[in-house]
């Protein structure tokens, strides 16, 4: 297989995760709307759905969960499309070769250490949450805090995966075996 084909195939994983996570924003918006209607329209504490009474607390916590999932799962997608926060006062004026070198060193010296730190320091935290089957402190809250906390090391792994692909793409560009594209050229 060609180098570009392999990288492009692996990036489809990041693309799929990011686009799937983006769908959470629709659910997030719908639940937020339901909470507002329940609170201000009906002053209701519960939402009856298929014979179940879902508390407004559980709905509010689900908004937090969805927001966290959207942010953390889409982190690799954001990196792939070069849409992350960047102070590019000098970067945008660099040649594409210099930009590739800066991207490689930025990934190696900044992204990887931070991602590895997040991954390593979160493992005990997440393991404990799983062990005790951690749930909300609220009486009618969601019983899935352990799942929410699992997003922390998952995000770190996604960033390490996409960061590795970014290094591979930039190294490929420097070696003349992978084309350098700008974020505007990439499919969204």
N, C-alpha and C positions, 0 to 999 in steps of 0.2 A: 504494500500500500504506500501511496505517496504521503509525505510528511503533512502536507496541507489537508489531505483527506482525513488523516487520523486526528489532527487537531480540530478540524471542523466537526467531526463525528463526536468527539468528547465535549465540545462546546454545546452540542445539542442537549446534553444533560443539564447544563447550566441554564440554557434557554428554556427548557421544559419546566424546570423548577421555578424559574422566575415568572414565566407566564401563568403557571398554575397558581403561584402565590398571588399574582395580580388579581386573580378571580376572588380572592378573599376580600378585596376592597369593596366588591359589590355586596357581599354578605355583611361586611362591616357597616356599610351605609344603610342596608335594610334593617339591621338590628338596631342601629342608632335611631332610625326613624320610628321603629316600633316602641322603643323606650320613651321617646319624646311623646308619642301619642298616648301611651299608657299613663305616663306621669301627668301630663298637662291636659290631655283630652278626657281621660276617664279617672284619674287619680287612683289607678289600679296598682296593686302590689303584686298581682299574679297575672300571667297570660295563659288562658286555657288552650292547650294544643293537643288534639287527639286524646282527650281524657286526662291529660297531665296538666298540672298547674306549675308553670315555669315562673320562678320568682323574678322580680325586677333586678334583684341583686345578681342572680345568675346571668341575666341578660347583660347587665353592666360589666360583669367580669368577662363575659364572652367577648365584649368589645375590646377589652384590654388584651385578651388572648389573641384575638384576630390581628390586632395592631402589631403585637410582638411577632407573630408568625409572619405577617406581611413584611415587616422590616427585616427580620433576620433571614428569612428564606430567600428574599430578593436581593440580598447583599452581593452574591456572586454575579447575578444578572446585571446589577448596577455596575460592578467592576468590569464585566465583559463589554458593556456598552460605553465605558469610559464616562459615566455619568456621576461618579462619586465626587465628593468635594476635593477640589484641587486648587492650590494657590499657584496659578500658572502665569505669573507676571513675566517670567523669563522663558518658561517651557514652550509657550506657543510660538516664540520667535526662534527656537532651536530648529536645526535641520531634523529630518525624520530619523537619521542615524543617531544623532545626539538624543532625541526623544526616546528612542528604543533603549539606549544605554541608561538613561535616567530611569526609565520604567523598570528595567531589570534590577538596577540597584535599589530603587525605591521599594520594589516588591521584596527583595532579599533583606534589606536593612530595616524596613518599616512594617510592611504588611505581614510578612512571615513571623517576625518576633512577637508582634501584638497578637496575631491569631493563635500562635502556639501558646503564648501566655494565657489567653482566654481559655483555650482548650484544656490545658493542664490544670489551671486553677479551678475550673468549673467541674471537673470530673467528680471530686469528692462531694461537692455541693449537690450535684445531680444524683449521684449514687445514693446519698442519704435520703433525698426526696423520694426516690424510687423505693428504697428499703422500707420507709414508713408509710408509703402510699399517700404522700402529702396532699392535703386538700385545703380548700379555702378556710380561713378563720371565721368567716361569716356563716351563720347557721344555714342559710339557704343558698350559699355560694356553690361554685363548681368544685367537684372533687378531683380536679385534674391539674393541680399545681405542679405535680411531678412531670407531667407532660409539657407544661409550659417551660419549666426549667431545662428540659431536654433540648429546647431550641438553642440554648447558649452554645454547647459544644457542637451542635449541628451547624450553626452559623460559622463557627471557626473552621470546621471541616470544609464547608462550601467555599469559604474564602481561600483556604489553602489549595483546594482543588483548582479554582479559577485562577488564583495567583500563579500556580504552576503552569497553567495553560498560557497565561500572559507572558511568562518568561519564555516558554517554548516558542510562542509567536514572535516575540521580539528577537530572540536568538536566531530564529529561522529567517527573519528579515535581514539581520546583520550578515547571515551566511548566504543570503540570496536565494533561499528556498521557500520563503513564505512572504506573500505580499503584505505590506503595511497598509492598513486601512484606517481611515478616520472614523470617529463615531457616527458621522453623518452618512457614511457609505454603508454602514452595517444595517441589516434588516432589523426592524423593530417589531 
